[in-house]
Amino acid sequence: MGKKKPRRSFTPEFKAEIVELCRRGDRSVGQIAKDFDLTETAVRPWVDQAEVDAGERDG
């Protein structure tokens, strides 16, 4: 088995910046994730939570 990479942690400010980029709509979530060396499965929950926090969706 291969060694697992240590889990990275991100500041709330970094997450907010990524969410803002996603919400602009200039690029897809997948492209933004790739540009920042993140996975789309990591970024999507941040976007979803931001929508819940803004009252834009139930959560």
Predicted model as a PDB file, atoms N, CA, C, CB and O in Angstrom, pLDDT in the B-factor column:
MODEL        1                                                                  
ATOM      1  N   MET A   1       0.829  -1.197   0.000  1.00 65.00           N  
ATOM      2  CA  MET A   1       0.000   0.000   0.000  1.00 65.00           C  
ATOM      3  C   MET A   1       0.868   1.254   0.000  1.00 65.00           C  
ATOM      4  CB  MET A   1      -0.940   0.002   1.211  1.00 65.00           C  
ATOM      5  O   MET A   1       1.951   1.272   0.585  1.00 65.00           O  
ATOM      6  N   GLY A   2       0.378   2.303  -0.664  1.00 74.00           N  
ATOM      7  CA  GLY A   2       1.111   3.553  -0.687  1.00 74.00           C  
ATOM      8  C   GLY A   2       0.867   4.361   0.571  1.00 74.00           C  
ATOM      9  O   GLY A   2      -0.111   4.160   1.292  1.00 74.00           O  
ATOM     10  N   LYS A   3       1.767   5.258   0.806  1.00 82.00           N  
ATOM     11  CA  LYS A   3       1.614   6.132   1.972  1.00 82.00           C  
ATOM     12  C   LYS A   3       0.566   7.193   1.677  1.00 82.00           C  
ATOM     13  CB  LYS A   3       2.965   6.793   2.355  1.00 82.00           C  
ATOM     14  O   LYS A   3       0.492   7.714   0.565  1.00 82.00           O  
ATOM     15  N   LYS A   4      -0.237   7.505   2.674  1.00 83.00           N  
ATOM     16  CA  LYS A   4      -1.240   8.555   2.531  1.00 83.00           C  
ATOM     17  C   LYS A   4      -0.581   9.904   2.781  1.00 83.00           C  
ATOM     18  CB  LYS A   4      -2.431   8.331   3.507  1.00 83.00           C  
ATOM     19  O   LYS A   4       0.299  10.039   3.631  1.00 83.00           O  
ATOM     20  N   LYS A   5      -1.023  10.884   2.030  1.00 80.00           N  
ATOM     21  CA  LYS A   5      -0.574  12.252   2.272  1.00 80.00           C  
ATOM     22  C   LYS A   5      -1.234  12.758   3.542  1.00 80.00           C  
ATOM     23  CB  LYS A   5      -0.902  13.181   1.064  1.00 80.00           C  
ATOM     24  O   LYS A   5      -2.370  12.387   3.838  1.00 80.00           O  
ATOM     25  N   PRO A   6      -0.544  13.597   4.294  1.00 85.00           N  
ATOM     26  CA  PRO A   6      -1.201  14.175   5.473  1.00 85.00           C  
ATOM     27  C   PRO A   6      -2.366  15.065   5.030  1.00 85.00           C  
ATOM     28  CB  PRO A   6      -0.183  14.993   6.330  1.00 85.00           C  
ATOM     29  O   PRO A   6      -2.298  15.727   3.994  1.00 85.00           O  
ATOM     30  N   ARG A   7      -3.404  15.070   5.811  1.00 85.00           N  
ATOM     31  CA  ARG A   7      -4.587  15.869   5.488  1.00 85.00           C  
ATOM     32  C   ARG A   7      -4.256  17.352   5.651  1.00 85.00           C  
ATOM     33  CB  ARG A   7      -5.792  15.471   6.393  1.00 85.00           C  
ATOM     34  O   ARG A   7      -3.726  17.781   6.676  1.00 85.00           O  
ATOM     35  N   ARG A   8      -4.579  18.111   4.626  1.00 89.00           N  
ATOM     36  CA  ARG A   8      -4.332  19.550   4.685  1.00 89.00           C  
ATOM     37  C   ARG A   8      -5.498  20.255   5.366  1.00 89.00           C  
ATOM     38  CB  ARG A   8      -4.108  20.125   3.270  1.00 89.00           C  
ATOM     39  O   ARG A   8      -6.635  19.784   5.323  1.00 89.00           O  
ATOM     40  N   SER A   9      -5.204  21.374   5.987  1.00 93.00           N  
ATOM     41  CA  SER A   9      -6.268  22.196   6.562  1.00 93.00           C  
ATOM     42  C   SER A   9      -6.185  23.583   5.930  1.00 93.00           C  
ATOM     43  CB  SER A   9      -6.150  22.277   8.128  1.00 93.00           C  
ATOM     44  O   SER A   9      -5.118  24.038   5.518  1.00 93.00           O  
ATOM     45  N   PHE A  10      -7.323  24.229   5.868  1.00 96.00           N  
ATOM     46  CA  PHE A  10      -7.413  25.520   5.196  1.00 96.00           C  
ATOM     47  C   PHE A  10      -8.094  26.530   6.109  1.00 96.00           C  
ATOM     48  CB  PHE A  10      -8.178  25.393   3.863  1.00 96.00           C  
ATOM     49  O   PHE A  10      -9.011  26.191   6.857  1.00 96.00           O  
ATOM     50  N   THR A  11      -7.639  27.753   6.038  1.00 97.00           N  
ATOM     51  CA  THR A  11      -8.231  28.810   6.857  1.00 97.00           C  
ATOM     52  C   THR A  11      -9.613  29.173   6.317  1.00 97.00           C  
ATOM     53  CB  THR A  11      -7.313  30.060   6.889  1.00 97.00           C  
ATOM     54  O   THR A  11      -9.893  28.976   5.135  1.00 97.00           O  
ATOM     55  N   PRO A  12     -10.465  29.696   7.176  1.00 96.00           N  
ATOM     56  CA  PRO A  12     -11.776  30.160   6.697  1.00 96.00           C  
ATOM     57  C   PRO A  12     -11.639  31.225   5.605  1.00 96.00           C  
ATOM     58  CB  PRO A  12     -12.597  30.722   7.866  1.00 96.00           C  
ATOM     59  O   PRO A  12     -12.469  31.293   4.698  1.00 96.00           O  
ATOM     60  N   GLU A  13     -10.607  32.044   5.687  1.00 97.00           N  
ATOM     61  CA  GLU A  13     -10.400  33.082   4.680  1.00 97.00           C  
ATOM     62  C   GLU A  13     -10.078  32.476   3.316  1.00 97.00           C  
ATOM     63  CB  GLU A  13      -9.276  34.025   5.115  1.00 97.00           C  
ATOM     64  O   GLU A  13     -10.568  32.944   2.288  1.00 97.00           O  
ATOM     65  N   PHE A  14      -9.251  31.431   3.315  1.00 98.00           N  
ATOM     66  CA  PHE A  14      -8.908  30.758   2.063  1.00 98.00           C  
ATOM     67  C   PHE A  14     -10.156  30.120   1.458  1.00 98.00           C  
ATOM     68  CB  PHE A  14      -7.809  29.689   2.295  1.00 98.00           C  
ATOM     69  O   PHE A  14     -10.404  30.244   0.259  1.00 98.00           O  
ATOM     70  N   LYS A  15     -10.934  29.443   2.285  1.00 97.00           N  
ATOM     71  CA  LYS A  15     -12.155  28.807   1.799  1.00 97.00           C  
ATOM     72  C   LYS A  15     -13.102  29.857   1.211  1.00 97.00           C  
ATOM     73  CB  LYS A  15     -12.851  28.028   2.938  1.00 97.00           C  
ATOM     74  O   LYS A  15     -13.702  29.638   0.159  1.00 97.00           O  
ATOM     75  N   ALA A  16     -13.232  30.995   1.896  1.00 97.00           N  
ATOM     76  CA  ALA A  16     -14.110  32.061   1.420  1.00 97.00           C  
ATOM     77  C   ALA A  16     -13.642  32.594   0.072  1.00 97.00           C  
ATOM     78  CB  ALA A  16     -14.172  33.198   2.442  1.00 97.00           C  
ATOM     79  O   ALA A  16     -14.458  32.909  -0.794  1.00 97.00           O  
ATOM     80  N   GLU A  17     -12.336  32.695  -0.101  1.00 98.00           N  
ATOM     81  CA  GLU A  17     -11.788  33.165  -1.379  1.00 98.00           C  
ATOM     82  C   GLU A  17     -12.118  32.184  -2.503  1.00 98.00           C  
ATOM     83  CB  GLU A  17     -10.259  33.358  -1.274  1.00 98.00           C  
ATOM     84  O   GLU A  17     -12.502  32.595  -3.598  1.00 98.00           O  
ATOM     85  N   ILE A  18     -11.968  30.902  -2.232  1.00 98.00           N  
ATOM     86  CA  ILE A  18     -12.267  29.887  -3.231  1.00 98.00           C  
ATOM     87  C   ILE A  18     -13.766  29.901  -3.561  1.00 98.00           C  
ATOM     88  CB  ILE A  18     -11.830  28.487  -2.731  1.00 98.00           C  
ATOM     89  O   ILE A  18     -14.147  29.820  -4.729  1.00 98.00           O  
ATOM     90  N   VAL A  19     -14.603  30.003  -2.539  1.00 98.00           N  
ATOM     91  CA  VAL A  19     -16.052  30.053  -2.752  1.00 98.00           C  
ATOM     92  C   VAL A  19     -16.415  31.258  -3.605  1.00 98.00           C  
ATOM     93  CB  VAL A  19     -16.802  30.106  -1.405  1.00 98.00           C  
ATOM     94  O   VAL A  19     -17.234  31.143  -4.516  1.00 98.00           O  
ATOM     95  N   GLU A  20     -15.823  32.402  -3.327  1.00 97.00           N  
ATOM     96  CA  GLU A  20     -16.115  33.611  -4.108  1.00 97.00           C  
ATOM     97  C   GLU A  20     -15.746  33.409  -5.574  1.00 97.00           C  
ATOM     98  CB  GLU A  20     -15.355  34.823  -3.534  1.00 97.00           C  
ATOM     99  O   GLU A  20     -16.494  33.813  -6.465  1.00 97.00           O  
ATOM    100  N   LEU A  21     -14.611  32.792  -5.824  1.00 97.00           N  
ATOM    101  CA  LEU A  21     -14.213  32.512  -7.203  1.00 97.00           C  
ATOM    102  C   LEU A  21     -15.232  31.598  -7.883  1.00 97.00           C  
ATOM    103  CB  LEU A  21     -12.812  31.869  -7.240  1.00 97.00           C  
ATOM    104  O   LEU A  21     -15.567  31.795  -9.051  1.00 97.00           O  
ATOM    105  N   CYS A  22     -15.718  30.611  -7.159  1.00 97.00           N  
ATOM    106  CA  CYS A  22     -16.698  29.677  -7.707  1.00 97.00           C  
ATOM    107  C   CYS A  22     -18.023  30.381  -8.006  1.00 97.00           C  
ATOM    108  CB  CYS A  22     -16.926  28.513  -6.733  1.00 97.00           C  
ATOM    109  O   CYS A  22     -18.678  30.096  -9.009  1.00 97.00           O  
ATOM    110  N   ARG A  23     -18.398  31.286  -7.141  1.00 95.00           N  
ATOM    111  CA  ARG A  23     -19.691  31.960  -7.303  1.00 95.00           C  
ATOM    112  C   ARG A  23     -19.680  32.984  -8.435  1.00 95.00           C  
ATOM    113  CB  ARG A  23     -20.082  32.643  -6.008  1.00 95.00           C  
ATOM    114  O   ARG A  23     -20.732  33.305  -8.988  1.00 95.00           O  
ATOM    115  N   ARG A  24     -18.522  33.489  -8.778  1.00 96.00           N  
ATOM    116  CA  ARG A  24     -18.437  34.442  -9.897  1.00 96.00           C  
ATOM    117  C   ARG A  24     -18.895  33.817 -11.203  1.00 96.00           C  
ATOM    118  CB  ARG A  24     -17.008  34.959 -10.050  1.00 96.00           C  
ATOM    119  O   ARG A  24     -19.499  34.485 -12.042  1.00 96.00           O  
ATOM    120  N   GLY A  25     -18.607  32.536 -11.373  1.00 93.00           N  
ATOM    121  CA  GLY A  25     -19.033  31.841 -12.577  1.00 93.00           C  
ATOM    122  C   GLY A  25     -18.092  31.962 -13.757  1.00 93.00           C  
ATOM    123  O   GLY A  25     -18.420  31.514 -14.856  1.00 93.00           O  
ATOM    124  N   ASP A  26     -16.927  32.559 -13.552  1.00 95.00           N  
ATOM    125  CA  ASP A  26     -15.961  32.682 -14.647  1.00 95.00           C  
ATOM    126  C   ASP A  26     -15.388  31.330 -15.047  1.00 95.00           C  
ATOM    127  CB  ASP A  26     -14.831  33.624 -14.252  1.00 95.00           C  
ATOM    128  O   ASP A  26     -15.104  31.083 -16.219  1.00 95.00           O  
ATOM    129  N   ARG A  27     -15.222  30.457 -14.054  1.00 96.00           N  
ATOM    130  CA  ARG A  27     -14.651  29.128 -14.274  1.00 96.00           C  
ATOM    131  C   ARG A  27     -15.488  28.113 -13.503  1.00 96.00           C  
ATOM    132  CB  ARG A  27     -13.147  29.071 -13.831  1.00 96.00           C  
ATOM    133  O   ARG A  27     -16.200  28.461 -12.561  1.00 96.00           O  
ATOM    134  N   SER A  28     -15.390  26.869 -13.914  1.00 96.00           N  
ATOM    135  CA  SER A  28     -16.117  25.810 -13.214  1.00 96.00           C  
ATOM    136  C   SER A  28     -15.466  25.537 -11.866  1.00 96.00           C  
ATOM    137  CB  SER A  28     -16.162  24.520 -14.064  1.00 96.00           C  
ATOM    138  O   SER A  28     -14.310  25.891 -11.635  1.00 96.00           O  
ATOM    139  N   VAL A  29     -16.225  24.901 -10.983  1.00 96.00           N  
ATOM    140  CA  VAL A  29     -15.686  24.505  -9.680  1.00 96.00           C  
ATOM    141  C   VAL A  29     -14.484  23.589  -9.890  1.00 96.00           C  
ATOM    142  CB  VAL A  29     -16.773  23.797  -8.816  1.00 96.00           C  
ATOM    143  O   VAL A  29     -13.466  23.715  -9.209  1.00 96.00           O  
ATOM    144  N   GLY A  30     -14.613  22.679 -10.829  1.00 97.00           N  
ATOM    145  CA  GLY A  30     -13.518  21.761 -11.112  1.00 97.00           C  
ATOM    146  C   GLY A  30     -12.260  22.472 -11.566  1.00 97.00           C  
ATOM    147  O   GLY A  30     -11.158  22.097 -11.166  1.00 97.00           O  
ATOM    148  N   GLN A  31     -12.409  23.498 -12.400  1.00 98.00           N  
ATOM    149  CA  GLN A  31     -11.238  24.235 -12.890  1.00 98.00           C  
ATOM    150  C   GLN A  31     -10.588  25.035 -11.773  1.00 98.00           C  
ATOM    151  CB  GLN A  31     -11.633  25.167 -14.039  1.00 98.00           C  
ATOM    152  O   GLN A  31      -9.362  25.090 -11.681  1.00 98.00           O  
ATOM    153  N   ILE A  32     -11.394  25.651 -10.933  1.00 98.00           N  
ATOM    154  CA  ILE A  32     -10.849  26.417  -9.806  1.00 98.00           C  
ATOM    155  C   ILE A  32     -10.106  25.481  -8.867  1.00 98.00           C  
ATOM    156  CB  ILE A  32     -11.974  27.168  -9.045  1.00 98.00           C  
ATOM    157  O   ILE A  32      -9.007  25.793  -8.408  1.00 98.00           O  
ATOM    158  N   ALA A  33     -10.714  24.326  -8.581  1.00 98.00           N  
ATOM    159  CA  ALA A  33     -10.056  23.348  -7.713  1.00 98.00           C  
ATOM    160  C   ALA A  33      -8.705  22.949  -8.294  1.00 98.00           C  
ATOM    161  CB  ALA A  33     -10.946  22.101  -7.522  1.00 98.00           C  
ATOM    162  O   ALA A  33      -7.703  22.907  -7.581  1.00 98.00           O  
ATOM    163  N   LYS A  34      -8.684  22.661  -9.571  1.00 98.00           N  
ATOM    164  CA  LYS A  34      -7.439  22.268 -10.236  1.00 98.00           C  
ATOM    165  C   LYS A  34      -6.400  23.381 -10.166  1.00 98.00           C  
ATOM    166  CB  LYS A  34      -7.709  21.897 -11.698  1.00 98.00           C  
ATOM    167  O   LYS A  34      -5.225  23.123  -9.904  1.00 98.00           O  
ATOM    168  N   ASP A  35      -6.832  24.615 -10.398  1.00 97.00           N  
ATOM    169  CA  ASP A  35      -5.916  25.764 -10.380  1.00 97.00           C  
ATOM    170  C   ASP A  35      -5.247  25.947  -9.018  1.00 97.00           C  
ATOM    171  CB  ASP A  35      -6.668  27.038 -10.755  1.00 97.00           C  
ATOM    172  O   ASP A  35      -4.123  26.441  -8.934  1.00 97.00           O  
ATOM    173  N   PHE A  36      -5.944  25.546  -7.952  1.00 97.00           N  
ATOM    174  CA  PHE A  36      -5.411  25.713  -6.601  1.00 97.00           C  
ATOM    175  C   PHE A  36      -4.920  24.403  -5.989  1.00 97.00           C  
ATOM    176  CB  PHE A  36      -6.465  26.321  -5.710  1.00 97.00           C  
ATOM    177  O   PHE A  36      -4.698  24.314  -4.782  1.00 97.00           O  
ATOM    178  N   ASP A  37      -4.753  23.391  -6.835  1.00 96.00           N  
ATOM    179  CA  ASP A  37      -4.276  22.076  -6.396  1.00 96.00           C  
ATOM    180  C   ASP A  37      -5.177  21.497  -5.306  1.00 96.00           C  
ATOM    181  CB  ASP A  37      -2.830  22.177  -5.885  1.00 96.00           C  
ATOM    182  O   ASP A  37      -4.708  20.974  -4.295  1.00 96.00           O  
ATOM    183  N   LEU A  38      -6.481  21.608  -5.544  1.00 97.00           N  
ATOM    184  CA  LEU A  38      -7.485  21.054  -4.649  1.00 97.00           C  
ATOM    185  C   LEU A  38      -8.296  20.028  -5.431  1.00 97.00           C  
ATOM    186  CB  LEU A  38      -8.403  22.174  -4.056  1.00 97.00           C  
ATOM    187  O   LEU A  38      -8.186  19.940  -6.654  1.00 97.00           O  
ATOM    188  N   THR A  39      -9.106  19.258  -4.724  1.00 96.00           N  
ATOM    189  CA  THR A  39     -10.024  18.367  -5.412  1.00 96.00           C  
ATOM    190  C   THR A  39     -11.401  19.004  -5.452  1.00 96.00           C  
ATOM    191  CB  THR A  39     -10.078  16.986  -4.727  1.00 96.00           C  
ATOM    192  O   THR A  39     -11.779  19.766  -4.562  1.00 96.00           O  
ATOM    193  N   GLU A  40     -12.139  18.677  -6.498  1.00 96.00           N  
ATOM    194  CA  GLU A  40     -13.491  19.206  -6.609  1.00 96.00           C  
ATOM    195  C   GLU A  40     -14.355  18.725  -5.454  1.00 96.00           C  
ATOM    196  CB  GLU A  40     -14.118  18.800  -7.942  1.00 96.00           C  
ATOM    197  O   GLU A  40     -15.236  19.452  -4.993  1.00 96.00           O  
ATOM    198  N   THR A  41     -14.112  17.507  -4.981  1.00 96.00           N  
ATOM    199  CA  THR A  41     -14.894  16.977  -3.862  1.00 96.00           C  
ATOM    200  C   THR A  41     -14.577  17.691  -2.555  1.00 96.00           C  
ATOM    201  CB  THR A  41     -14.640  15.487  -3.705  1.00 96.00           C  
ATOM    202  O   THR A  41     -15.359  17.611  -1.608  1.00 96.00           O  
ATOM    203  N   ALA A  42     -13.456  18.382  -2.485  1.00 95.00           N  
ATOM    204  CA  ALA A  42     -13.145  19.193  -1.301  1.00 95.00           C  
ATOM    205  C   ALA A  42     -13.832  20.556  -1.396  1.00 95.00           C  
ATOM    206  CB  ALA A  42     -11.612  19.374  -1.150  1.00 95.00           C  
ATOM    207  O   ALA A  42     -14.300  21.092  -0.391  1.00 95.00           O  
ATOM    208  N   VAL A  43     -13.888  21.108  -2.598  1.00 97.00           N  
ATOM    209  CA  VAL A  43     -14.400  22.468  -2.783  1.00 97.00           C  
ATOM    210  C   VAL A  43     -15.926  22.523  -2.773  1.00 97.00           C  
ATOM    211  CB  VAL A  43     -13.881  23.043  -4.087  1.00 97.00           C  
ATOM    212  O   VAL A  43     -16.501  23.464  -2.226  1.00 97.00           O  
ATOM    213  N   ARG A  44     -16.584  21.542  -3.361  1.00 97.00           N  
ATOM    214  CA  ARG A  44     -18.054  21.577  -3.451  1.00 97.00           C  
ATOM    215  C   ARG A  44     -18.747  21.751  -2.098  1.00 97.00           C  
ATOM    216  CB  ARG A  44     -18.551  20.309  -4.098  1.00 97.00           C  
ATOM    217  O   ARG A  44     -19.685  22.543  -2.003  1.00 97.00           O  
ATOM    218  N   PRO A  45     -18.320  21.037  -1.044  1.00 97.00           N  
ATOM    219  CA  PRO A  45     -18.977  21.268   0.262  1.00 97.00           C  
ATOM    220  C   PRO A  45     -18.794  22.688   0.783  1.00 97.00           C  
ATOM    221  CB  PRO A  45     -18.438  20.293   1.291  1.00 97.00           C  
ATOM    222  O   PRO A  45     -19.669  23.207   1.477  1.00 97.00           O  
ATOM    223  N   TRP A  46     -17.676  23.320   0.460  1.00 97.00           N  
ATOM    224  CA  TRP A  46     -17.475  24.712   0.883  1.00 97.00           C  
ATOM    225  C   TRP A  46     -18.498  25.609   0.203  1.00 97.00           C  
ATOM    226  CB  TRP A  46     -16.035  25.190   0.556  1.00 97.00           C  
ATOM    227  O   TRP A  46     -19.088  26.482   0.839  1.00 97.00           O  
ATOM    228  N   VAL A  47     -18.708  25.391  -1.097  1.00 97.00           N  
ATOM    229  CA  VAL A  47     -19.684  26.186  -1.854  1.00 97.00           C  
ATOM    230  C   VAL A  47     -21.087  25.906  -1.326  1.00 97.00           C  
ATOM    231  CB  VAL A  47     -19.602  25.869  -3.378  1.00 97.00           C  
ATOM    232  O   VAL A  47     -21.869  26.832  -1.111  1.00 97.00           O  
ATOM    233  N   ASP A  48     -21.406  24.633  -1.116  1.00 96.00           N  
ATOM    234  CA  ASP A  48     -22.730  24.269  -0.596  1.00 96.00           C  
ATOM    235  C   ASP A  48     -22.985  24.926   0.759  1.00 96.00           C  
ATOM    236  CB  ASP A  48     -22.859  22.740  -0.472  1.00 96.00           C  
ATOM    237  O   ASP A  48     -24.068  25.462   0.992  1.00 96.00           O  
ATOM    238  N   GLN A  49     -21.998  24.887   1.652  1.00 96.00           N  
ATOM    239  CA  GLN A  49     -22.167  25.466   2.982  1.00 96.00           C  
ATOM    240  C   GLN A  49     -22.336  26.979   2.900  1.00 96.00           C  
ATOM    241  CB  GLN A  49     -20.973  25.116   3.874  1.00 96.00           C  
ATOM    242  O   GLN A  49     -23.115  27.556   3.658  1.00 96.00           O  
ATOM    243  N   ALA A  50     -21.624  27.615   2.001  1.00 96.00           N  
ATOM    244  CA  ALA A  50     -21.756  29.063   1.826  1.00 96.00           C  
ATOM    245  C   ALA A  50     -23.174  29.416   1.378  1.00 96.00           C  
ATOM    246  CB  ALA A  50     -20.723  29.585   0.799  1.00 96.00           C  
ATOM    247  O   ALA A  50     -23.730  30.426   1.810  1.00 96.00           O  
ATOM    248  N   GLU A  51     -23.759  28.586   0.512  1.00 95.00           N  
ATOM    249  CA  GLU A  51     -25.134  28.823   0.070  1.00 95.00           C  
ATOM    250  C   GLU A  51     -26.120  28.646   1.221  1.00 95.00           C  
ATOM    251  CB  GLU A  51     -25.495  27.877  -1.081  1.00 95.00           C  
ATOM    252  O   GLU A  51     -27.083  29.406   1.329  1.00 95.00           O  
ATOM    253  N   VAL A  52     -25.898  27.668   2.069  1.00 96.00           N  
ATOM    254  CA  VAL A  52     -26.744  27.461   3.240  1.00 96.00           C  
ATOM    255  C   VAL A  52     -26.613  28.656   4.184  1.00 96.00           C  
ATOM    256  CB  VAL A  52     -26.365  26.142   3.968  1.00 96.00           C  
ATOM    257  O   VAL A  52     -27.612  29.187   4.668  1.00 96.00           O  
ATOM    258  N   ASP A  53     -25.378  29.071   4.439  1.00 95.00           N  
ATOM    259  CA  ASP A  53     -25.139  30.188   5.352  1.00 95.00           C  
ATOM    260  C   ASP A  53     -25.761  31.482   4.847  1.00 95.00           C  
ATOM    261  CB  ASP A  53     -23.648  30.384   5.559  1.00 95.00           C  
ATOM    262  O   ASP A  53     -26.175  32.323   5.645  1.00 95.00           O  
ATOM    263  N   ALA A  54     -25.832  31.649   3.521  1.00 94.00           N  
ATOM    264  CA  ALA A  54     -26.411  32.854   2.928  1.00 94.00           C  
ATOM    265  C   ALA A  54     -27.930  32.752   2.800  1.00 94.00           C  
ATOM    266  CB  ALA A  54     -25.792  33.112   1.559  1.00 94.00           C  
ATOM    267  O   ALA A  54     -28.577  33.694   2.341  1.00 94.00           O  
ATOM    268  N   GLY A  55     -28.503  31.618   3.201  1.00 93.00           N  
ATOM    269  CA  GLY A  55     -29.947  31.439   3.111  1.00 93.00           C  
ATOM    270  C   GLY A  55     -30.440  31.156   1.703  1.00 93.00           C  
ATOM    271  O   GLY A  55     -31.628  31.299   1.413  1.00 93.00           O  
ATOM    272  N   GLU A  56     -29.529  30.756   0.831  1.00 93.00           N  
ATOM    273  CA  GLU A  56     -29.887  30.498  -0.556  1.00 93.00           C  
ATOM    274  C   GLU A  56     -30.390  29.075  -0.781  1.00 93.00           C  
ATOM    275  CB  GLU A  56     -28.703  30.761  -1.445  1.00 93.00           C  
ATOM    276  O   GLU A  56     -30.973  28.771  -1.822  1.00 93.00           O  
ATOM    277  N   ARG A  57     -30.160  28.206   0.203  1.00 90.00           N  
ATOM    278  CA  ARG A  57     -30.638  26.821   0.109  1.00 90.00           C  
ATOM    279  C   ARG A  57     -30.822  26.255   1.499  1.00 90.00           C  
ATOM    280  CB  ARG A  57     -29.658  25.943  -0.705  1.00 90.00           C  
ATOM    281  O   ARG A  57     -30.232  26.738   2.466  1.00 90.00           O  
ATOM    282  N   ASP A  58     -31.639  25.233   1.588  1.00 88.00           N  
ATOM    283  CA  ASP A  58     -31.858  24.588   2.876  1.00 88.00           C  
ATOM    284  C   ASP A  58     -30.656  23.730   3.233  1.00 88.00           C  
ATOM    285  CB  ASP A  58     -33.141  23.738   2.854  1.00 88.00           C  
ATOM    286  O   ASP A  58     -29.960  23.208   2.363  1.00 88.00           O  
ATOM    287  N   GLY A  59     -30.433  23.600   4.524  1.00 77.00           N  
ATOM    288  CA  GLY A  59     -29.298  22.766   4.909  1.00 77.00           C  
ATOM    289  C   GLY A  59     -29.350  22.274   6.289  1.00 77.00           C  
ATOM    290  O   GLY A  59     -28.446  21.561   6.725  1.00 77.00           O  
TER     291      GLY A  59                                                      
ENDMDL                                                                          
END                                                                             
